Amino acid sequence: MCGGPDAVVIGHDWGAATAWAVAHTAPERWARVVASDVPPLAFFGEYANTYEGIERLNHFWFFQMDMADEVLAADDMAWVRRVMQEKWTADAYDATADFEAVRKALGEPARLRAAIDLYRMNFAPKEMGTPEWAARHAALWGEVPVRPTLYLHGTEDKSVVLDEAGLAAIGASLSKGSEAAFIEGAGHLVPAEKPAEYVERVLAFLAKEV
């Protein structure tokens, strides 16, 4: 892993969790952190345990089933196409191009299985929620970064739903010089749905003196 006095780590969704983790476990390697649509573990974990979180993150549980391998591959990955358009993006967004990129990347059975296994390894039904599981995740991304951090979240995110109070709490938890902001009209795939605004906000944050 590289890094340095000017290095920036940027991540979205699973990449956001990775950004939280590397910023926590190796803070000396990063000057700033940017994450979107998966908040720090303290907030994400609390949300995932609520009725709303369990319902909206139900793909976590579905992927634990053996049938998921067959269902996701069936009909040219029609289930993935539908969930991307109806759940993971805002209603006004056309996810066709994004789906085609996903289909191309995961079209081979081994690649699709590897993507599903990511959920099975991190949210295994027999250990998720146990003290050992919680301790392992906390050690990786249980603390917010000590570096200035930008957190962005789509107002139309139907997977990880966040209100103004939740965003304010996340912002208050971050280190000095950090920001937390909504991207209006974006669903869960903020960098894809609102690329111009996303890039503009990231560049403005990186240019800001703290």
ABEGO torsion letter per residue (X at the ends): XBEEAABBBBBBEAAAAAAAAAAAABAAABABBBBBGBBBAAAAAAAAABAAAAAAAAAAAAAABAAAAAAAABGGGAAAAAAAAAAABBAABBAAAAAAAAAAAAABAAAAAAAAAAAAAAABAAABGBAAAAAAAAAAAABBBABBBBBBBBAABAABBBBAAAAAAAAAABBBGBBBBBBBGBBABAAAABAAAAAAAAAAAAABBX
